[in-house]
Amino acid sequence: MSMMIGRDNKTVEELSTLPKEVKQVILVQDHKLSLWNRADGEECGCDDVSGWEMAFEVPCHYGKNGLSADRHDGDGTTPIGLFKVLYCFGNAPDPGAGMTYREVQRTSYWSGEKEDYNTWVDLEPGSREMKRSEYLYKFKISYKYAMAIDFNTNPVVWGKGFAIFIHCDYLDDQTTAGCVAIEEKYMLRLVKECKEGTYLWVRQ
């Protein structure tokens, strides 16, 4: 599917309700992911003080059981809401990310254990029981490039959900366990174009 460049008036109107400090939004709706940038009225040809321009739009996959405003572990849903992108990460070296980029090491896990639930931890493999956790180093395709978001981070609630990312599609998978997934080439573009302070907005 080719990328669609342009501006949808209804979406712009909805984006304009966001706080002025939000300058960049990754919008997920109807199995599509689009990247939006706030622009000055002069730059976008808008009559109002500020407007929004869509950089690109592509198909995306998300939770096998759809979207939910009340996500919890194992329910196979992607959380609805507005979440700040914390940083980019990946098994590949930093490709020139527009924000902080953390390269995965063989010690890298995203914890599903109660003591450090929903956080990145570095441990020697086998040094501790990590049965509920994701061993980031193992996911060479999905986490070649990825973004961590602030779902269930402040405060962290045990059982509400962990390891919710935007990441690369895995082969022909049409759904995820709760993350948002897009083709690698578009994930790479997100990593390069998104700046500190970008938000993910998942909408029904």
LINLIN-V801252 format. One record per residue. N is the residue number from 1. PSI is psi in degrees with one decimal (* if undefined). Layout:
n=(N	N)
psi=(PSI	PSI)
This chain:
n=(1	2	3	4	5	6	7	8	9	10	11	12	13	14	15	16	17	18	19	20	21	22	23	24	25	26	27	28	29	30	31	32	33	34	35	36	37	38	39	40	41	42	43	44	45	46	47	48	49	50	51	52	53	54	55	56	57	58	59	60	61	62	63	64	65	66	67	68	69	70	71	72	73	74	75	76	77	78	79	80	81	82	83	84	85	86	87	88	89	90	91	92	93	94	95	96	97	98	99	100	101	102	103	104	105	106	107	108	109	110	111	112	113	114	115	116	117	118	119	120	121	122	123	124	125	126	127	128	129	130	131	132	133	134	135	136	137	138	139	140	141	142	143	144	145	146	147	148	149	150	151	152	153	154	155	156	157	158	159	160	161	162	163	164	165	166	167	168	169	170	171	172	173	174	175	176	177	178	179	180	181	182	183	184	185	186	187	188	189	190	191	192	193	194	195	196	197	198	199	200	201	202	203	204)
psi=(133.3	154.9	146.1	121.4	134.1	-159.5	121.9	120.7	-40.2	-44.0	-41.5	-41.8	-41.8	-41.1	-31.2	-10.9	-10.6	155.5	147.1	-26.8	-13.8	113.5	-17.3	132.7	133.6	111.9	128.9	119.7	137.6	42.4	29.8	142.4	131.7	148.2	127.0	138.7	134.3	137.3	155.4	155.0	-42.2	-42.9	-37.7	-1.9	23.4	155.2	-25.3	178.0	-35.6	153.6	-175.7	140.4	135.5	125.2	-44.5	161.9	133.8	159.6	150.7	161.4	151.6	-161.7	138.4	-23.6	22.5	-151.0	152.8	141.9	-1.2	60.6	148.5	165.6	131.7	2.8	-4.3	25.0	159.2	132.3	138.9	142.2	-178.2	119.2	135.9	141.5	120.4	-48.0	167.7	155.7	170.2	162.4	-17.6	156.8	159.3	119.6	8.1	44.8	147.6	-6.3	-177.1	133.1	130.5	117.7	129.7	138.0	172.3	-8.7	3.4	124.7	151.7	113.8	134.3	10.3	151.8	-35.9	-25.9	43.8	135.9	40.3	156.3	129.1	149.2	120.3	147.0	126.6	131.0	-6.8	-14.7	149.6	120.9	46.4	-34.9	-2.0	165.6	124.3	97.6	-35.0	-23.8	-25.5	73.4	-30.6	-57.8	-42.0	31.1	-44.6	137.4	168.7	133.3	138.2	165.4	31.9	129.3	47.5	-24.4	89.1	164.0	125.9	119.1	126.0	-7.9	-24.3	144.4	163.8	50.3	113.0	170.5	128.7	179.3	144.5	145.5	102.4	-120.9	16.0	133.8	-7.8	172.8	179.3	-5.3	-16.0	174.2	132.2	139.4	167.8	146.7	-41.7	-31.2	-32.3	-41.5	-40.2	-42.4	-47.2	-40.0	-35.5	-24.4	138.9	169.8	136.4	3.7	148.0	150.5	128.1	108.1	121.6	147.2	*)
